[in-house]
Every structure is written in C-alpha cells, then in structure tokens.
Amino acid sequence: MTEPTPELTAARATALEDAFAAIDRGSMADMPLRNDALAVEAISFRPWGLERGPALLGILVTPWCMNVMLVPPTADDPAWATLSGGEKESHGLPCGVVEFTAGAVDGFGPYLMCSLFSPVKEFADQPAARLTAQLALEDLLTPPAEEIPPPAPTARRRGDGPAPSSAGGADGLSRRSALGMARAPRGRDGGR
C-alpha cells in the first residue's frame, strides 16, 4: 500500500482532472446538461483512511456534476482492484455514514463517488462552484452538533391562564424570589 504524500496527492488530483477533462472534451462535449461556465477541477483532496487502505478524499467539479470522491493513492493500488463499477459502499465520515458508488475512468482507474449536484446548471461560474465544493467538504468533515432540545417556552400568551404575580403563586414562589431578589425575613414574623 502506498501512503499518500502531498506530492502524490497533488499528482492524483491532477490525473483525476485530466481524465474527466478528456470525458468533457469527448462524450460530454455536446450534452445539453452541461454548464459551459464550469470546468473540471479537483478540489481540496487530502489523505483519508478506508478499510481497504489509504485513499484520497475531495470534491470533483465538472460541467455536468459535482461529486465527493474517494480515490486510491495510485492507479494500480491492489486494494482497489476488486471494486466493480456500480457497486455501493458506505463509509463513515465525520458527518455520518455516506454511500458511495464505484466507477472507473480510462487514464485514472477506479474511484468511489457520491453525487452532490447533478446537473450543475445553478452555478453561475467556477468560483461559485469551487466555494460550494469547499463548504460541502467542510460539512462532510464536521461532526454533527449534539442535538439539544429547545428550552420549554417561558413566556405566557394571552388566554393561557393567569400570569405569575410578584406576590407569589400557589407554590409560594414569587417572580422576585425566583430571581433571588426577595427580601430576607427580619424575624420570626418576617419583620412586619
């Protein structure tokens, strides 16, 4: 197994771009779902560990889709050789479990992808697509916040019964004493 170095990561991201750029110039060139304002770009690829071994994780933007990608660190990585096109695999990311679909492309080899957008007509230009990809990757790499139930409502609405009085309610607790502002008694009978 090959451990991804920064140089290897950059080279694999470039190889991924080159492979999908060839598709863009070929079979996708005249497709109506293309967004001509976009180009093929590999965004923020980084080393990532999988059960099958080292991988690279990032986002691929093309004129027809935007996908989260898991790719092997080398085109001939034996751990990825058994992957069949269309096969589904679920992988845990900090955000939760994400389902990926296997594929392969000439000049690059196998990969796992999860679609974020397809088609990508809503993006005005490459910077907008790039920013969306970076934010999506940030979300994928961020654990979900703990679910904290909202506090129970404390304000009363008209018609919900009597408002608490400062003199104290049925439980003997006044608004002032609840806030710690009640006067302390001055004797046995409260100093009165």
Residue, then its C-alpha position, 0 to 999 in steps of 0.5 A: m500500500t502506498e501512503p499518500t504524500p502531498e506530492l502524490t496527492a497533488a499528482r492524483a488530483t491532477a490525473l483525476e482532472d485530466a481524465f474527466a477533462a478528456i470525458d468533457r472534451g469527448s462524450m460530454a462535449d455536446m450534452p445539453l446538461r452541461n454548464d459551459a461556465l464550469a470546468v473540471e477541477a479537483i478540489s481540496f483532496r487530502p489523505w483519508g483512511l478506508e478499510r481497504g487502505p489509504a485513499l484520497l478524499g475531495i470534491l470533483v467539479t465538472p460541467w455536468c456534476m459535482n461529486v465527493m470522491l474517494v480515490p486510491p493513492t495510485a492507479d494500480d493500488p491492489a486494494w482497489a482492484t476488486l471494486s466493480g463499477g456500480e457497486k455501493e459502499s458506505h463509509g463513515l465520515p465525520c458527518g455520518v455514514v455516506e454511500f458511495t458508488a464505484g466507477a472507473v475512468d480510462g487514464f485514472g482507474p477506479y474511484l468511489m463517488c457520491s453525487l452532490f449536484s447533478p446537473v450543475k446548471e445553478f452555478a453561475d461560474q467556477p468560483a461559485a462552484r469551487l466555494t460550494a465544493q469547499l463548504a460541502l467538504e467542510d460539512l462532510l468533515t464536521p461532526p454533527a452538533e449534539e442535538i439539544p432540545p429547545p428550552a420549554p417556552t417561558a413566556r405566557r400568551r394571552g388566554d393561557g391562564p393567569a400570569p405569575s404575580s410578584a406576590g407569589g403563586a400557589d407554590g409560594l414562589s414569587r417572580r422576585s424570589a425566583l430571581g433571588m431578589a426577595r427580601a430576607p425575613r427580619g424575624r420570626d414574623g418576617g419583620r412586619 
